[in-house]
Amino acid sequence: MRVLLVSANTHTQPYPVYPLGLDYVAGAIAERHPVCIVDMNAQEDGNALAEAIEGFGPEVIGLSIRNVDTTDATHPDGFFSKYKDLVDTIRAQTAVPLVLGGSGFTIFPEPMMRELGADYGIIGEGERLSLLLDALERHTDVPPIPGIVTQHSAAAVPPPWPHRITRRFDPCLPHVAFYLKRGGMLNLQTKRGCGFNCIYCTYPSIEGRTLRLFDPEETGQTARQLQEAGAGYIFVTDAAFNSSGSHSLAVAKAFKKAGVSIPWGAFFAPVNIDRDYFRILADAGLSHAEFGSESLSDPVLKAYRKPFRAENVFKAHAAAVEAGLHVAHYFLFGGPGENSDTVNETLQRIEQLGKCALVLFCGMRIYPQTELNDMARHDGQIDDARNLLEPVFYQSSRIGNEEVLARVRRQANGRLNWLIGDGGEITARNLAKLHARGHCGPLWEHLIR
């Protein structure tokens, strides 16, 4: 069956993100089914989707929905209406089966199936599309398949994909050039799953709680392939690169062995880290470390169910800076346990973090299937009638999100390295200018004075 895979994401702040998931879906089906990929971010003339439907003649269309909003309380922009428009555009041109998938869909399968009128949906890992295609080829009615839903079937999180995970990266596809021209950033995974228990996080629902480690040697070869395609920077998309310290070191060693010479970055949890850890990674090309620090108040970190405390954040920061890395910390104010004193404590202690960029979110987005969702229901902040597809943020009983935002802005005092939310259009424009001049990567270092 001819399959058209469409990446629906068009959000580009602070920079556009390569649709990695579709490479893995293509890797699961391309041996038996011709595949065409359209990235809505890369539609420079606006006609790529229509031309693909007409010229490729798909028998099935898979629509990947990566995110549903900005998760930013200062600019709470929801994307669902854009997805409805996109589905209407597709339906106006073809009536072939429409399959929804992606992390955004996995979080909201039932309302998206209902509101978008899709034929099928894939909860969790998109590789399950191969099972659906096989069933469509064999039967008029698709039998029950774990993770595959219809308009009338119940949504349940399936077990992790049990088969080999294969990425199909084609450097000749038009959307690859789009990202190479805008920062030169391509990405890869080294594992799936997250064993942490953060109250707000959707990763366990999307990828499962059990770590599934990709072969380091194969990962190194993939990184080399991205480099040879023209990438100037690689970002590792794991929930936390160091959730398996030994595996992350093996991956770094494999990068070096494969001859990867471009810089790369990853997201880290500031847990207990060996003093030499970042030095070893830096020697293998790591240039940027992004920490999900969230708070520097221990009561808040405990309430968020974080596996570390403020002391660990400072130690991890010092080790990364000592290794010569460019560092960014993400903070998340306003969740359960936050009050006036904890906000002040974090803001005062942030000043001790030198040589870094700070990404500050003032408001914790409520998503289904999270402990935060249960807390908000218990507190009466949401109920079954509340549509969580549109951005909804938790409200601490001890301090409002507006007051939190005002305090953060006062403390930031216009400093470039203090980004409120994703930094907004100004940050996006500044990064776009640097990328246009040939700079690659997230470029946090250019914000630090």
N, C-alpha and C positions, 0 to 999 in steps of 0.2 A: 504494500500500500504506500502511496506517495504521501509523505507527512511534511506539513509546513509547521515549523516551530517558530513562535512569535514571542519575543521579549517585550512585554508591555511597558516596562519601566522607562520613564522619560525624565526622572529627577536627576539633576546634575550638580546639586550643591552638596559639598563644596567642589566636587569634581565628578565626572561621569564614571560609572563603575561597569566594567566588562561583565556581560551576562554568562558567568561561568557555568551555571546550572544547565544551560542548553547544550553545552559541550558534552556533559555527562549523559544527558538524555539521548543525544545523537550517538554517543558511544554505545548505548544499550540497544539501539534499533537499526543502526546504519548498515549492518551486515545483511539484513533481510529486507529493509525498506528504504527507498530513496528519500533523502532528507534535504529540505531547503530551510534556511534560517533567515528570519527578518528581525532586526533589532530596531524598535521604534525610536530609540535614541539616535540611531545612525541614518535615519531617513532624511538626508539633506535636501532632497527635492520633494519629499512628501509623497512620492508615488511608489516606493519600493513594495509596500504591502499589496497594493492593487495589482502591480505588475507581476508579483510572485503568484498571486491567486490565479491570474489570467494565464500566465506563461507556464507555471509549474503544474497547474491543475491538481491541487491537493485532494486526496480522498479523506484525509483527517487533518484537522488543525489543532495544534496544541498551543495554548496561550499561557505563558508563564507570568505569574503575578508575584513579583519579588517583595514589594512592600505596599502598605495601604495608606501610609501617611508619613510625615516628617519626623514623628515622635518628639517634636519640639513644641513645648507649650507656648513659647514666644511667637512662633509662626505655625499654628496648628493646621497645616494644610493637608486635607484628605484627598486621596487620589481616586476614590471609587467612581466618581462621576465620569472621570476620564476613561476608566475601564469600560463603563457602560457605553460610552460613545464609540470606543474601539470595537466592542462586540457588535454594535449596531452597524458599523462600517463593514465588518466582516460578513454579517448576516445579509446585508444588502447585495453582496456580490456572490455568495455561495451558501448552500444549505448543508454542506458536508458536516459530519459530526464534529462538534467543538468540545475539546477536552481542556479543562482548567487545571493548573498546577502551580508550583512555586511556593515559597515560604509564606507569602501573604495569604494565598488560598488555604494553606494548611491550617493557619490560625483561624480562618473564618469560612470553613467549607460550606456549611448549611446556608447562611445568608447569601453567599456569592453564587452558589448553584441556583438558588431561588431568584435572586435579583438579576443575574446575568443570563438566565435561561440556557445554561450549557447542557450538553447531553451527558457528559461524564466529568468527573473530577478525580484528581490523584492526590491523596493525602500523604504527606511525607515525601519520600524520595521519588523523583520523577522517572527513574529507571523503570518503574512499574508500568509505564506506557507500553513497554514491549509485551507484557502479558495481556493488556487490553487489545493491542493490535492483533495478537494471535487469536484472541477470542472473537474479534470482529470478523476475521477472515474465515473462521470455522463455523460460526453460528449466527443466526438472526438475532437471538436474544443472548446477551452476554451473561454468563453465569457469575455467581458471587466471587469476587476476587478481593483478597485483603488489600485495603487502601484505595480501592476504586469505588466511587460513589456515583449515584445518579440523582435525579430530582426526588426520588421516592425512597432511597435507601438511607439507613442511619449512618452517620459519620463516626468512625472510630479510628483512633491512631493505630496503624498497623505496626508489626514488628519491623526491625531494620531490614533493608534490602539484603537478601541472603546470598546473592550472586556476586560475581566479580564486578567491581566498579571500574569502568574504562572511560577515559576522556578521549573525545575525538576533536582535536584542535586543527582547524584548517586555516593557515595563515593567509590564504588567498581570498577568503570571504570578505566582502566589502566592509562589514562592521568592524573587523579587526583593524583595518586602516584608520577607521574613525578614532579609535582609542590611541593608536600609535601617534596620531597627529595632535592629540589633546592630552599631553602629559606622558605619553609612552608607557602607561601603566597597564600591565596585564596581571592576572592573578591565578592562584592555584590553591588547592587543598592538600594537606598532608594527612588528614584524618577526619573522621566524622564522629559526632557524639559529644556530649558534655555531661560530666558527672557532678558538676556543682549544683547547688540548690537555691540559687538567687531567686527571690520571691517574684520578680517581675519578668523573668526571662522566658522566651519562647523556644530557645534552642532544644531543650529536651523533647518538646512536642515535634519539632521539625526533624531532628536528626537522631533522637533517642538519647538515653543517658549512658549507654555503654560506649567506650572509646573503641573505634575501629581504625586501626593504624594502617596507612598506606605504606607500601614497600618503599623505603627510603631511596633505593637505587633508581626505581622507576620514577619517583618524584623528582630526583635530581635530573634525570633525562628529560622530563617534562619541562623543568625550569630552563634547561639548555635549549630546548625547542622554542620556548617563548623568546629567549634571548636571540636566537638565530632568526626569528620572525621580525625582529626589530624592536623588541621591548627594551626600554631604557631603565625599567624598574619593575619589580615583581612584588605583589602584596599577597601574603599568605592569609587566606580567609578563615582559618580555623577559629572556633569560638575563643579558644585561648591556646596559642602555640605551645606554651609550656605546661599544659595540663598533663602531658607526659614528658617530663624533662629528658629522659633517656632517648625517647624517640625524636624529640626536637633536635638534640645534639647529633643523632644519626642522620637526620635530614640535612643539617648544616654540613656535615662531613660529606654527604653525597653531592650537595651543590658544588662543593670545592672539587671533588673528584671528577664531576661532569664538566668542569671548566666554566662554571657560571661566574662571570666577571662583573655583571651589572649589580647595582645595589638592590637590596630587598628589605621589606619590613613586615611586621606581624603585630598581632594584638596579644598582650600578655596579661595574666593575672599576677598581681604583686604579692605572690605567696613567698614562702621561704625559698630563697634563691642562693645557690652557691656563689661565692664571690667571683669565681672564674667563669661562670656560666656565660655572661654577656661578652666577655673577652673572647671566648671561643667562637661564639656566634658572629661577632664582629670580624674576626679573622676569616670567616667564611662568607663575608659580604653583607651581613646585617648592618643597615645604616639607620633605621628608624624603629623605635620601640614605643608602642602605644599601650598604655596601661588603663585597664578598667578599674580605677581606684575608687570612684563613687563618693567617698566621704573620708574625712580625716578625724571623724568622731567615732570612737569605738562603740558607743551605744547604738549609733545609727548603722554601722557596719554589721553589728550583731542582729539588728532588726531586719536588715536586708538579707540575712543569711549568707554573708560573704565569708569565704574561707581564709580570711586574713584580717589583720588589724592595722591601725595607722602606722605602727612601728615597722611593719613589713613594707608598707608603701615607701617609707623613707629609705629603707635599706635597699629595696629594689631600684629605686630612683638613683641612689648613689652609685650602685654597681653599674647601671646602664650609662650614666654620665662618665664615670671613670673609664669605661670601655670606649668612649668617644662617640656614643650614639646620640642621634637627635631624638628627643623624648617628648611625648605628649601624654597628658593625663586627662581622662574623662571623669567628670564628677556629676552626680545625680542628686539634686536637692529635692526636698519636699515629700519624700516617701514616709512610710510608717516609722515612728520613732523620732522624726525631725521636729525640732522646736527652735525657739529663738537662740538658746544657748548653743545648741549643736551647730546651727548655721554659722554663728560667730566663731565657734571653735575651728570649724573647717576653713573658713575664710582667713582666719589669722594664721593657721598652720600652712595654708597653701603658699603663703609668702616665703616660707622656708624652702620651697621647691625651686631651686634656681635652674636656669638654662633649660626651660621647657615651654611648650605650648599647653594651654589649659582650655579644654572644651567643656563648657558648663551648661548643663541642662537643668532648668528650674521647673520641675514637674515630672512625675513618674507616670508614663502611659500605662493604662490598664488594658491588658489583653486577656482573652478567654484562656482557660486551661492553665492559669498561673495561680500561685498562692495569693498574689496581690488581688486578683479578681475575687477570690473567696473573702479576703479581708474587706474589700470595698462593699461586697454584698452584705456582710455581717454588720458593717457600719451604716448601712442604709444609703450609701452613696450611689449605688446602681441597683437595678432590679431587672427582671426579665424583659421589661418593656424598653430598656435603654439600648439604643443601637450603638454598639461599640465599634462598628465599621468607621464611624466618624470619630476623630480623636477625643478621648475622654481621659482625664488625668486625676490621679488620686489627690485627695485633699487632706493634709494632716490636720488633726483637730486642734493642734497647738500653734500652728503658724500657716497663714495662707500663702499660696503660690505667688500671688502678686507681691506680697511683702518680701518673700524670698528673692524674687527677681529684682526688686528695687535695691536690696542690700548687695546682691551680687554685682549689679551695675555700678553702684557707688564704689565698691571695692575695686572693680576692674578699672574704673576711671579712664576709660578710653585706651587702655594699653592694647597694642595689636595682638599680643600673644594670649589675651583673655578673650576667647571666642564664646559668645553667648549662643547656645544651640549650635547649629552648623555654621554659624558665622554670617549667614545671610548672603544677600546678593553682592555686597561689597567684597567680602572675602572670596566669593566665587569669581568675581571679576579680576581681583588681584592675582589669584592662582592661575586663571586663564591667561593673563598677560605673561606670567612667568613661564607657563607651558609654551606659549607662542614663541618665546625667546629661546626655546630649546631645553629648558629645565625639565627634569623628570621627577616623578614621585609626588608625595603629599606636600613636601616643601614647608613643613612646620618651622624649619630652621630660619626661614626668611621672615618669620613673624617675631622672632626673639631679638630683643635689643639689650 
